[in-house]
Amino acid sequence: MKNVPTNKSFRKKQNLKLKFLLIPLTLFLTISVIFISTFQSKMYNSNLRKKIYNSMTKSKNRITAYNKAVNLNNGASANTCVYFLSEVLRMNGEKINNSVCNTNQLLDIMKEEGWKKEKNYKKLRPGDICFTTDSKLNKYGTPSHTYIFMKWKEKGKYDYAYVCDNQAKDYDWKIYHIRNIAKVDYSNGHSKDPFSFFMYKRD
């Protein structure tokens, strides 16, 4: 007569089988998480982004870029965001012609150079290049402004951020200042168009 397994021995065997099934599953999930994290890190981390951020933490560099932008715009600080941004890129090794003066020209160059677009501002990292909507708040129109993202004003809040751009006259003459990323805002009586997307360059 064959021995009939008890409920206890049956459960033990089943638990053992379950453990053997869980080991490869856990290993697969762990490897997947590591792979995704590594890919995202590679995707959004770049030496250029870090160089841009580090250069803009120095007041001397901000002033140099601002003055060069104004000079290229015949002494006017208005509508010099692309001049300013282009000078910052030149400071950090990018080849941008001095004649580049509008967002369409800059974006064409970025696309040719392999820059990527991201629309989720929660993925912004210090040194990323932001572009706004057009003046009619159309995300598919020509961006009215471009600036450098530096950091969020408050950790975990995705509205106000520290940025660098040419609009110092609207922010108490501060090139490094706070701007609302998420929605239309006003400063010194001027409307500020909201974020549309940012550009990043992989190594």
C-alpha positions as CSV (number, residue, x, y, z in Angstrom):
1,M,0.0,0.0,0.0
2,K,1.3,3.4,-1.1
3,N,1.9,6.1,1.5
4,V,-0.6,8.8,1.2
5,P,1.0,12.3,1.7
6,T,-0.3,14.2,4.7
7,N,-1.6,17.8,4.3
8,K,1.6,19.0,6.0
9,S,4.0,17.3,3.7
10,F,1.9,18.3,0.7
11,R,2.0,22.0,1.7
12,K,5.7,21.7,2.3
13,K,6.3,20.5,-1.2
14,Q,4.1,23.2,-2.7
15,N,5.9,25.9,-0.7
16,L,9.2,24.5,-2.0
17,K,8.0,24.7,-5.6
18,L,6.8,28.2,-5.0
19,K,10.2,29.3,-3.7
20,F,11.9,27.9,-6.8
21,L,9.5,29.8,-9.0
22,L,9.9,33.0,-7.1
23,I,13.8,33.0,-7.2
24,P,14.0,33.5,-11.0
25,L,11.1,35.9,-11.0
26,T,12.7,38.1,-8.3
27,L,16.0,37.9,-10.2
28,F,14.3,39.0,-13.4
29,L,12.5,41.9,-11.8
30,T,15.7,43.1,-10.1
31,I,17.6,43.0,-13.3
32,S,14.8,44.9,-15.1
33,V,14.8,47.6,-12.5
34,I,18.5,48.0,-12.7
35,F,18.4,48.1,-16.5
36,I,15.6,50.7,-16.6
37,S,17.3,52.9,-14.0
38,T,20.6,52.7,-15.9
39,F,18.9,53.5,-19.2
40,Q,17.1,56.5,-17.7
41,S,20.3,57.8,-16.1
42,K,22.1,57.5,-19.4
43,M,19.2,59.1,-21.2
44,Y,19.1,62.2,-19.0
45,N,22.6,62.5,-17.7
46,S,25.1,64.2,-19.9
47,N,28.4,66.0,-19.5
48,L,27.1,69.0,-21.4
49,R,24.1,69.4,-19.1
50,K,26.4,69.3,-16.1
51,K,28.8,71.7,-17.7
52,I,26.0,74.2,-18.5
53,Y,24.7,74.0,-15.0
54,N,28.1,74.4,-13.4
55,S,29.0,77.4,-15.7
56,M,25.7,79.2,-14.7
57,T,26.3,78.8,-11.0
58,K,29.1,81.4,-11.5
59,S,28.0,85.0,-11.6
60,K,30.9,86.0,-13.8
61,N,29.8,83.5,-16.5
62,R,26.2,84.7,-16.3
63,I,27.2,88.3,-16.8
64,T,29.5,87.5,-19.6
65,A,26.8,85.6,-21.5
66,Y,24.3,88.3,-20.9
67,N,26.6,91.1,-22.1
68,K,27.5,89.2,-25.2
69,A,23.8,88.6,-26.0
70,V,23.0,92.3,-25.6
71,N,26.0,93.2,-27.7
72,L,24.9,90.8,-30.5
73,N,21.4,92.4,-30.3
74,N,22.7,95.9,-31.0
75,G,22.6,96.9,-27.3
76,A,19.0,95.8,-26.5
77,S,18.3,93.2,-23.8
78,A,14.8,92.4,-25.1
79,N,14.4,89.4,-27.4
80,T,17.9,88.1,-26.7
81,C,17.1,84.8,-25.1
82,V,18.5,82.8,-28.0
83,Y,21.6,85.0,-28.1
84,F,22.1,84.3,-24.4
85,L,21.5,80.6,-24.6
86,S,23.7,80.3,-27.7
87,E,26.5,82.0,-25.8
88,V,26.2,79.7,-22.9
89,L,26.4,76.7,-25.3
90,R,29.5,78.2,-26.9
91,M,31.0,78.7,-23.5
92,N,30.6,74.9,-23.0
93,G,32.1,73.7,-26.3
94,E,29.1,73.8,-28.6
95,K,29.5,75.3,-32.1
96,I,26.7,77.8,-32.5
97,N,27.1,80.7,-35.0
98,N,26.8,84.2,-33.6
99,S,24.0,84.9,-36.1
100,V,21.6,82.4,-34.5
101,C,18.9,84.6,-33.0
102,N,15.5,82.8,-32.8
103,T,14.2,79.6,-31.3
104,N,13.5,78.0,-34.7
105,Q,17.1,78.4,-35.7
106,L,18.4,77.1,-32.4
107,L,16.0,74.1,-32.4
108,D,17.0,73.2,-36.0
109,I,20.6,73.1,-34.9
110,M,19.8,71.0,-31.9
111,K,17.9,68.5,-33.9
112,E,20.8,68.2,-36.4
113,E,23.2,67.6,-33.5
114,G,21.0,64.8,-32.1
115,W,19.4,66.6,-29.2
116,K,16.2,65.0,-27.8
117,K,12.9,66.5,-26.8
118,E,11.0,65.8,-23.5
119,K,7.6,67.3,-22.7
120,N,7.4,66.2,-19.0
121,Y,8.8,69.0,-16.9
122,K,9.0,66.7,-13.9
123,K,12.0,65.1,-15.6
124,L,13.9,68.3,-15.7
125,R,17.5,68.2,-14.4
126,P,19.9,71.1,-13.7
127,G,21.3,72.4,-17.0
128,D,18.5,71.3,-19.3
129,I,17.3,73.8,-22.0
130,C,13.7,74.7,-21.7
131,F,11.4,76.2,-24.4
132,T,8.0,77.8,-23.7
133,T,4.8,77.8,-25.7
134,D,4.3,80.5,-28.3
135,S,2.8,83.8,-27.3
136,K,-0.8,82.4,-27.8
137,L,0.0,79.5,-25.4
138,N,0.1,77.1,-28.3
139,K,2.5,74.2,-27.5
140,Y,2.8,73.4,-31.2
141,G,3.8,76.9,-32.2
142,T,7.2,78.6,-32.3
143,P,8.5,78.9,-28.7
144,S,8.5,82.5,-27.5
145,H,11.3,82.0,-25.0
146,T,14.1,79.7,-24.0
147,Y,16.0,79.4,-20.7
148,I,18.2,77.2,-18.6
149,F,16.6,75.2,-15.8
150,M,18.8,75.2,-12.6
151,K,16.7,73.7,-9.8
152,W,13.2,73.6,-8.3
153,K,12.5,76.2,-5.7
154,E,11.1,73.6,-3.4
155,K,11.9,69.9,-3.5
156,G,8.9,67.8,-4.6
157,K,7.0,70.9,-6.0
158,Y,6.9,71.3,-9.7
159,D,5.9,74.9,-10.2
160,Y,8.5,77.5,-9.4
161,A,12.1,77.0,-10.4
162,Y,15.4,78.8,-10.5
163,V,16.4,79.5,-14.1
164,C,18.9,81.5,-16.1
165,D,18.0,83.7,-19.0
166,N,18.2,87.2,-20.6
167,Q,15.2,88.6,-18.8
168,A,17.1,90.1,-15.9
169,K,15.2,93.5,-16.2
170,D,12.0,91.8,-15.2
171,Y,13.5,90.1,-12.2
172,D,15.3,92.9,-10.3
173,W,18.2,92.6,-12.7
174,K,18.9,89.0,-11.7
175,I,20.0,86.7,-14.5
176,Y,19.6,83.8,-12.1
177,H,16.0,84.1,-10.8
178,I,12.7,82.3,-10.0
179,R,10.2,81.6,-12.8
180,N,6.9,79.6,-12.8
181,I,7.4,76.6,-15.0
182,A,3.9,75.1,-15.0
183,K,1.6,78.0,-15.9
184,V,1.4,81.6,-17.2
185,D,3.0,84.0,-14.7
186,Y,3.7,87.7,-14.5
187,S,6.8,89.6,-13.5
188,N,7.4,93.4,-13.7
189,G,4.1,93.7,-15.6
190,H,5.1,91.2,-18.3
191,S,3.4,87.9,-19.0
192,K,5.6,84.9,-19.0
193,D,4.6,82.0,-21.2
194,P,4.5,78.5,-19.6
195,F,6.8,75.5,-20.3
196,S,6.3,73.5,-23.4
197,F,9.3,71.1,-23.6
198,F,13.0,70.8,-22.9
199,M,15.9,69.6,-25.0
200,Y,18.7,67.4,-23.8
201,K,21.8,65.9,-25.4
202,R,23.0,62.4,-24.7
203,D,26.7,61.7,-24.4
